Amino acid sequence: MSLKISSNPVPLTTDEDGIVRVAGTRVSLDTVVYAFNQGASAEEILQQYPSLALRDIYATITYYLQHRSPLTTI
């Protein structure tokens, strides 16, 4: 058995106003990142925003951590 490594697309879209949202929801990237930076776990974020999927919360947090500037926080 071999391990197949693949990347999944980040579940983010930009709306007509230029706001980045978790795909298929009205929850913004900033909302998820703010909750995460306030110490909320992915599961706690899911409780606050049940329209999100847990896998999308983890993917969004991962994207944020991989792309943030070391000196920048939201």
MMTF fields as JSON, N, C-alpha, C and O atoms, coordinates in Angstrom:
{
  "mmtfVersion": "1.0.0",
  "mmtfProducer": "UNKNOWN",
  "numBonds": 295,
  "numAtoms": 296,
  "numGroups": 74,
  "numChains": 1,
  "numModels": 1,
  "chainsPerModel": [1],
  "groupsPerChain": [74],
  "chainIdList": ["A"],
  "bondAtomList": [4, 2, 8, 6, 12, 10, 16, 14, 20, 18, 24, 22, 28, 26, 32, 30, 36, 34, 40, 38, 44, 42, 48, 46, 52, 50, 56, 54, 60, 58, 64, 62, 68, 66, 72, 70, 76, 74, 80, 78, 84, 82, 88, 86, 92, 90, 96, 94, 100, 98, 104, 102, 108, 106, 112, 110, 116, 114, 120, 118, 124, 122, 128, 126, 132, 130, 136, 134, 140, 138, 144, 142, 148, 146, 152, 150, 156, 154, 160, 158, 164, 162, 168, 166, 172, 170, 176, 174, 180, 178, 184, 182, 188, 186, 192, 190, 196, 194, 200, 198, 204, 202, 208, 206, 212, 210, 216, 214, 220, 218, 224, 222, 228, 226, 232, 230, 236, 234, 240, 238, 244, 242, 248, 246, 252, 250, 256, 254, 260, 258, 264, 262, 268, 266, 272, 270, 276, 274, 280, 278, 284, 282, 288, 286, 292, 290],
  "bondOrderList": [1, 1, 1, 1, 1, 1, 1, 1, 1, 1, 1, 1, 1, 1, 1, 1, 1, 1, 1, 1, 1, 1, 1, 1, 1, 1, 1, 1, 1, 1, 1, 1, 1, 1, 1, 1, 1, 1, 1, 1, 1, 1, 1, 1, 1, 1, 1, 1, 1, 1, 1, 1, 1, 1, 1, 1, 1, 1, 1, 1, 1, 1, 1, 1, 1, 1, 1, 1, 1, 1, 1, 1, 1],
  "groupList": [{"groupName": "MET", "atomNameList": ["N", "CA", "C", "O"], "elementList": ["N", "C", "C", "O"], "formalChargeList": [0, 0, 0, 0], "bondAtomList": [1, 0, 2, 1, 3, 2], "bondOrderList": [1, 1, 2], "singleLetterCode": "M", "chemCompType": "L-PEPTIDE LINKING"}, {"groupName": "SER", "atomNameList": ["N", "CA", "C", "O"], "elementList": ["N", "C", "C", "O"], "formalChargeList": [0, 0, 0, 0], "bondAtomList": [1, 0, 2, 1, 3, 2], "bondOrderList": [1, 1, 2], "singleLetterCode": "S", "chemCompType": "L-PEPTIDE LINKING"}, {"groupName": "LEU", "atomNameList": ["N", "CA", "C", "O"], "elementList": ["N", "C", "C", "O"], "formalChargeList": [0, 0, 0, 0], "bondAtomList": [1, 0, 2, 1, 3, 2], "bondOrderList": [1, 1, 2], "singleLetterCode": "L", "chemCompType": "L-PEPTIDE LINKING"}, {"groupName": "LYS", "atomNameList": ["N", "CA", "C", "O"], "elementList": ["N", "C", "C", "O"], "formalChargeList": [0, 0, 0, 0], "bondAtomList": [1, 0, 2, 1, 3, 2], "bondOrderList": [1, 1, 2], "singleLetterCode": "K", "chemCompType": "L-PEPTIDE LINKING"}, {"groupName": "ILE", "atomNameList": ["N", "CA", "C", "O"], "elementList": ["N", "C", "C", "O"], "formalChargeList": [0, 0, 0, 0], "bondAtomList": [1, 0, 2, 1, 3, 2], "bondOrderList": [1, 1, 2], "singleLetterCode": "I", "chemCompType": "L-PEPTIDE LINKING"}, {"groupName": "ASN", "atomNameList": ["N", "CA", "C", "O"], "elementList": ["N", "C", "C", "O"], "formalChargeList": [0, 0, 0, 0], "bondAtomList": [1, 0, 2, 1, 3, 2], "bondOrderList": [1, 1, 2], "singleLetterCode": "N", "chemCompType": "L-PEPTIDE LINKING"}, {"groupName": "PRO", "atomNameList": ["N", "CA", "C", "O"], "elementList": ["N", "C", "C", "O"], "formalChargeList": [0, 0, 0, 0], "bondAtomList": [1, 0, 2, 1, 3, 2], "bondOrderList": [1, 1, 2], "singleLetterCode": "P", "chemCompType": "L-PEPTIDE LINKING"}, {"groupName": "VAL", "atomNameList": ["N", "CA", "C", "O"], "elementList": ["N", "C", "C", "O"], "formalChargeList": [0, 0, 0, 0], "bondAtomList": [1, 0, 2, 1, 3, 2], "bondOrderList": [1, 1, 2], "singleLetterCode": "V", "chemCompType": "L-PEPTIDE LINKING"}, {"groupName": "THR", "atomNameList": ["N", "CA", "C", "O"], "elementList": ["N", "C", "C", "O"], "formalChargeList": [0, 0, 0, 0], "bondAtomList": [1, 0, 2, 1, 3, 2], "bondOrderList": [1, 1, 2], "singleLetterCode": "T", "chemCompType": "L-PEPTIDE LINKING"}, {"groupName": "ASP", "atomNameList": ["N", "CA", "C", "O"], "elementList": ["N", "C", "C", "O"], "formalChargeList": [0, 0, 0, 0], "bondAtomList": [1, 0, 2, 1, 3, 2], "bondOrderList": [1, 1, 2], "singleLetterCode": "D", "chemCompType": "L-PEPTIDE LINKING"}, {"groupName": "GLU", "atomNameList": ["N", "CA", "C", "O"], "elementList": ["N", "C", "C", "O"], "formalChargeList": [0, 0, 0, 0], "bondAtomList": [1, 0, 2, 1, 3, 2], "bondOrderList": [1, 1, 2], "singleLetterCode": "E", "chemCompType": "L-PEPTIDE LINKING"}, {"groupName": "GLY", "atomNameList": ["N", "CA", "C", "O"], "elementList": ["N", "C", "C", "O"], "formalChargeList": [0, 0, 0, 0], "bondAtomList": [1, 0, 2, 1, 3, 2], "bondOrderList": [1, 1, 2], "singleLetterCode": "G", "chemCompType": "PEPTIDE LINKING"}, {"groupName": "ARG", "atomNameList": ["N", "CA", "C", "O"], "elementList": ["N", "C", "C", "O"], "formalChargeList": [0, 0, 0, 0], "bondAtomList": [1, 0, 2, 1, 3, 2], "bondOrderList": [1, 1, 2], "singleLetterCode": "R", "chemCompType": "L-PEPTIDE LINKING"}, {"groupName": "ALA", "atomNameList": ["N", "CA", "C", "O"], "elementList": ["N", "C", "C", "O"], "formalChargeList": [0, 0, 0, 0], "bondAtomList": [1, 0, 2, 1, 3, 2], "bondOrderList": [1, 1, 2], "singleLetterCode": "A", "chemCompType": "L-PEPTIDE LINKING"}, {"groupName": "TYR", "atomNameList": ["N", "CA", "C", "O"], "elementList": ["N", "C", "C", "O"], "formalChargeList": [0, 0, 0, 0], "bondAtomList": [1, 0, 2, 1, 3, 2], "bondOrderList": [1, 1, 2], "singleLetterCode": "Y", "chemCompType": "L-PEPTIDE LINKING"}, {"groupName": "PHE", "atomNameList": ["N", "CA", "C", "O"], "elementList": ["N", "C", "C", "O"], "formalChargeList": [0, 0, 0, 0], "bondAtomList": [1, 0, 2, 1, 3, 2], "bondOrderList": [1, 1, 2], "singleLetterCode": "F", "chemCompType": "L-PEPTIDE LINKING"}, {"groupName": "GLN", "atomNameList": ["N", "CA", "C", "O"], "elementList": ["N", "C", "C", "O"], "formalChargeList": [0, 0, 0, 0], "bondAtomList": [1, 0, 2, 1, 3, 2], "bondOrderList": [1, 1, 2], "singleLetterCode": "Q", "chemCompType": "L-PEPTIDE LINKING"}, {"groupName": "HIS", "atomNameList": ["N", "CA", "C", "O"], "elementList": ["N", "C", "C", "O"], "formalChargeList": [0, 0, 0, 0], "bondAtomList": [1, 0, 2, 1, 3, 2], "bondOrderList": [1, 1, 2], "singleLetterCode": "H", "chemCompType": "L-PEPTIDE LINKING"}],
  "groupTypeList": [0, 1, 2, 3, 4, 1, 1, 5, 6, 7, 6, 2, 8, 8, 9, 10, 9, 11, 4, 7, 12, 7, 13, 11, 8, 12, 7, 1, 2, 9, 8, 7, 7, 14, 13, 15, 5, 16, 11, 13, 1, 13, 10, 10, 4, 2, 16, 16, 14, 6, 1, 2, 13, 2, 12, 9, 4, 14, 13, 8, 4, 8, 14, 14, 2, 16, 17, 12, 1, 6, 2, 8, 8, 4],
  "groupIdList": [1, 2, 3, 4, 5, 6, 7, 8, 9, 10, 11, 12, 13, 14, 15, 16, 17, 18, 19, 20, 21, 22, 23, 24, 25, 26, 27, 28, 29, 30, 31, 32, 33, 34, 35, 36, 37, 38, 39, 40, 41, 42, 43, 44, 45, 46, 47, 48, 49, 50, 51, 52, 53, 54, 55, 56, 57, 58, 59, 60, 61, 62, 63, 64, 65, 66, 67, 68, 69, 70, 71, 72, 73, 74],
  "secStructList": [7, 7, 7, 7, 7, 7, 7, 7, 7, 7, 7, 3, 3, 3, 7, 6, 6, 1, 7, 3, 3, 3, 6, 6, 1, 1, 7, 5, 2, 2, 2, 2, 2, 2, 2, 2, 2, 6, 6, 7, 7, 2, 2, 2, 2, 2, 2, 2, 7, 6, 6, 1, 7, 2, 2, 2, 2, 2, 2, 2, 2, 2, 2, 2, 2, 2, 2, 7, 7, 6, 6, 7, 7, 7],
  "xCoordList": [0.841, 0.0, 0.894, 1.824, 0.605, 1.378, 0.51, -0.707, 1.163, 0.484, 0.408, 1.431, -0.785, -0.967, -1.18, -2.128, -0.304, -0.4, -0.998, -0.51, -2.041, -2.668, -3.082, -3.278, -3.208, -3.654, -5.119, -5.568, -5.828, -7.23, -7.314, -6.561, -8.21, -8.345, -8.843, -9.636, -8.369, -8.806, -10.249, -10.57, -11.112, -12.532, -12.852, -13.723, -12.151, -12.37, -12.78, -12.281, -13.683, -14.099, -14.143, -14.279, -14.027, -14.146, -15.478, -15.777, -16.28, -17.59, -17.469, -16.372, -18.594, -18.603, -18.124, -17.748, -18.131, -17.634, -16.162, -15.606, -15.526, -14.12, -13.856, -12.71, -14.899, -14.742, -14.491, -15.218, -13.454, -13.12, -13.985, -13.985, -14.719, -15.63, -15.329, -14.759, -15.719, -15.644, -16.697, -17.865, -16.279, -17.149, -18.472, -18.521, -19.542, -20.868, -21.5, -22.581, -20.831, -21.369, -21.224, -20.611, -21.794, -21.607, -20.533, -20.316, -19.863, -18.84, -17.545, -17.051, -17.001, -15.79, -14.525, -14.517, -13.473, -12.153, -11.764, -11.261, -11.997, -11.659, -12.362, -11.778, -13.603, -14.368, -13.724, -13.566, -13.356, -12.729, -11.369, -11.048, -10.577, -9.233, -9.322, -8.546, -10.257, -10.413, -10.74, -10.133, -11.704, -12.071, -10.869, -10.622, -10.131, -8.943, -7.909, -7.345, -7.664, -6.68, -7.136, -6.312, -8.446, -8.966, -8.909, -9.318, -8.395, -8.207, -9.259, -9.226, -10.194, -11.237, -10.658, -9.869, -11.048, -10.655, -11.553, -12.567, -11.175, -12.003, -13.403, -14.395, -13.479, -14.77, -15.621, -16.837, -14.981, -15.71, -16.2, -17.3, -15.388, -15.799, -17.002, -17.934, -16.998, -18.126, -19.401, -20.484, -19.277, -20.453, -21.024, -22.24, -20.148, -20.603, -21.149, -22.055, -20.599, -20.967, -21.295, -20.483, -22.477, -22.824, -22.99, -23.117, -22.992, -23.057, -21.721, -21.652, -20.666, -19.345, -19.2, -19.856, -18.347, -17.953, -16.632, -15.778, -16.47, -15.257, -14.013, -13.014, -14.068, -12.896, -12.573, -11.404, -13.601, -13.367, -12.766, -11.963, -13.141, -12.538, -11.059, -10.222, -10.735, -9.328, -8.552, -7.424, -9.138, -8.461, -8.248, -7.205, -9.222, -9.116, -8.035, -7.241, -7.992, -6.954, -5.579, -4.618, -5.484, -4.209, -3.755, -2.585, -4.666, -4.344, -3.835, -2.817, -4.536, -4.131, -2.724, -1.888, -2.469, -1.16, -0.038, 1.079, -0.32, 0.706, 0.957, 2.023, -0.002, 0.121, 0.207, 0.286, 0.193, 0.263, 1.69, 2.655, 1.793, 3.079, 3.456, 2.584, 4.723, 5.11, 4.76, 4.615, 4.622, 4.344, 2.878, 2.485, 2.08, 0.7, -0.265, -0.132, -1.234, -2.343, -3.628, -3.625, -4.704, -6.01, -6.663, -7.769],
  "yCoordList": [-1.169, 0.0, 1.242, 1.349, 2.162, 3.395, 4.573, 4.579, 5.546, 6.749, 7.744, 8.112, 8.177, 9.172, 10.528, 10.713, 11.463, 12.796, 13.715, 13.796, 14.388, 15.334, 16.571, 16.523, 17.653, 18.87, 19.108, 18.891, 19.549, 19.893, 21.399, 22.146, 21.846, 23.29, 23.955, 23.382, 25.154, 25.902, 26.352, 26.882, 26.149, 26.455, 27.939, 28.294, 28.799, 30.23, 30.822, 30.416, 31.772, 32.497, 33.982, 34.371, 34.797, 36.236, 36.666, 36.361, 37.38, 37.802, 39.073, 39.596, 39.558, 40.724, 41.997, 42.953, 42.025, 43.178, 43.035, 43.908, 41.929, 41.708, 41.075, 41.023, 40.592, 39.949, 38.463, 37.796, 37.958, 36.54, 35.781, 36.081, 34.795, 34.01, 32.523, 32.094, 31.753, 30.302, 29.899, 30.27, 29.144, 28.8, 28.211, 27.357, 28.687, 28.174, 28.735, 28.299, 29.709, 30.309, 31.824, 32.362, 32.492, 33.938, 34.273, 35.448, 33.273, 33.466, 33.91, 33.247, 35.036, 35.573, 34.916, 34.354, 35.01, 34.55, 35.284, 34.672, 36.6, 37.391, 36.886, 36.894, 36.449, 35.945, 34.69, 34.565, 33.766, 32.511, 32.809, 32.283, 33.644, 33.963, 34.695, 34.412, 35.63, 36.356, 35.392, 35.457, 34.494, 33.522, 32.649, 32.39, 32.203, 31.377, 32.144, 31.605, 33.403, 34.211, 34.553, 34.893, 34.466, 34.681, 33.403, 33.39, 32.324, 31.086, 30.02, 28.966, 30.276, 29.281, 28.119, 28.322, 26.928, 25.748, 25.649, 26.341, 24.792, 24.581, 24.106, 24.506, 23.276, 22.766, 23.882, 23.911, 24.797, 25.928, 26.876, 27.422, 27.07, 27.895, 27.248, 27.949, 25.935, 25.218, 25.428, 25.566, 25.451, 25.681, 27.082, 27.27, 28.057, 29.434, 29.625, 30.431, 28.886, 29.05, 27.679, 27.116, 27.14, 25.787, 25.631, 24.507, 26.731, 26.602, 26.145, 25.757, 26.19, 25.743, 24.235, 23.644, 23.631, 22.232, 22.235, 23.091, 21.292, 21.238, 21.174, 21.833, 20.384, 20.282, 21.629, 21.932, 22.45, 23.765, 24.73, 25.589, 24.598, 25.426, 25.099, 26.0, 23.816, 23.424, 23.889, 24.365, 23.76, 24.188, 25.699, 26.178, 26.441, 27.898, 28.324, 29.213, 27.708, 28.021, 27.652, 28.403, 26.515, 26.097, 27.096, 27.478, 27.52, 28.515, 29.801, 30.354, 30.262, 31.474, 31.329, 32.218, 30.223, 30.028, 29.942, 30.383, 29.384, 29.256, 30.56, 30.731, 31.487, 32.682, 33.996, 35.065, 33.925, 35.172, 35.694, 34.936, 36.985, 37.623, 37.428, 37.493, 37.191, 36.989, 38.172, 38.001, 39.356, 40.538, 40.963, 41.953, 40.235, 40.651, 39.68, 38.464, 40.232, 39.439, 40.209, 41.431, 39.477, 40.127, 40.37, 40.907],
  "zCoordList": [0.0, 0.0, 0.0, 0.799, -0.89, -0.932, -0.509, -0.693, 0.049, 0.515, -0.626, -1.203, -0.95, -1.988, -1.329, -0.565, -1.624, -1.058, -2.12, -3.247, -1.738, -2.655, -1.874, -0.66, -2.578, -1.906, -2.242, -3.367, -1.256, -1.447, -1.639, -1.014, -2.486, -2.663, -1.383, -0.636, -1.149, 0.025, -0.201, -1.265, 0.776, 0.589, 0.775, 1.569, 0.046, 0.174, -1.166, -2.216, -1.12, -2.315, -1.981, -0.821, -3.013, -2.843, -3.438, -4.592, -2.644, -3.144, -3.977, -4.174, -4.458, -5.347, -4.666, -5.343, -3.335, -2.587, -2.205, -1.539, -2.626, -2.324, -0.976, -0.53, -0.318, 0.994, 0.783, 0.047, 1.436, 1.338, 2.336, 3.529, 1.834, 2.669, 2.509, 1.506, 3.509, 3.4, 2.375, 2.492, 1.379, 0.25, 0.709, 1.594, 0.086, 0.383, 1.641, 2.04, 2.278, 3.5, 3.424, 2.501, 4.403, 4.516, 5.551, 5.846, 6.101, 7.126, 6.453, 5.542, 6.909, 6.293, 6.854, 7.949, 6.065, 6.506, 7.78, 8.722, 7.812, 8.998, 10.251, 11.335, 10.114, 11.252, 11.826, 13.04, 10.951, 11.397, 12.026, 13.092, 11.373, 11.878, 13.216, 14.13, 13.337, 14.601, 15.737, 16.806, 15.505, 16.542, 16.909, 18.087, 15.907, 16.148, 16.974, 17.925, 16.606, 17.336, 18.748, 19.598, 19.012, 20.365, 21.2, 22.361, 20.591, 21.339, 21.096, 21.73, 20.187, 19.913, 19.112, 18.19, 19.464, 18.694, 17.464, 17.367, 16.536, 15.344, 15.748, 15.139, 16.749, 17.21, 17.826, 17.641, 18.556, 19.131, 18.034, 18.129, 16.999, 15.861, 15.185, 14.79, 15.046, 14.459, 15.268, 14.698, 16.585, 17.43, 17.198, 17.21, 16.987, 16.756, 15.348, 15.134, 14.388, 12.976, 12.38, 11.646, 12.689, 12.259, 10.744, 10.257, 9.994, 8.535, 7.951, 6.785, 8.756, 8.314, 8.507, 9.364, 7.714, 7.917, 8.686, 8.457, 9.583, 10.388, 9.511, 9.8, 8.44, 7.544, 6.909, 6.675, 6.624, 6.037, 7.052, 6.689, 8.306, 9.36, 9.487, 9.523, 9.555, 9.638, 8.41, 8.54, 7.223, 5.997, 5.989, 5.544, 6.474, 6.531, 7.512, 7.206, 8.672, 9.665, 9.116, 9.287, 8.468, 7.873, 6.822, 6.792, 5.965, 4.946, 5.604, 5.189, 6.613, 7.329, 7.913, 7.753, 8.579, 9.206, 8.18, 8.448, 7.019, 5.98, 5.236, 4.646, 5.251, 4.448, 5.216, 4.61, 6.507, 7.279, 7.322, 7.23, 7.462, 7.663, 9.122, 9.989, 9.419, 10.824, 11.723, 12.933, 11.155, 11.96, 11.876, 12.494, 11.129, 10.911, 11.574, 11.44, 12.289, 12.805, 12.543, 12.399, 12.487, 12.252, 13.573, 13.625]
}
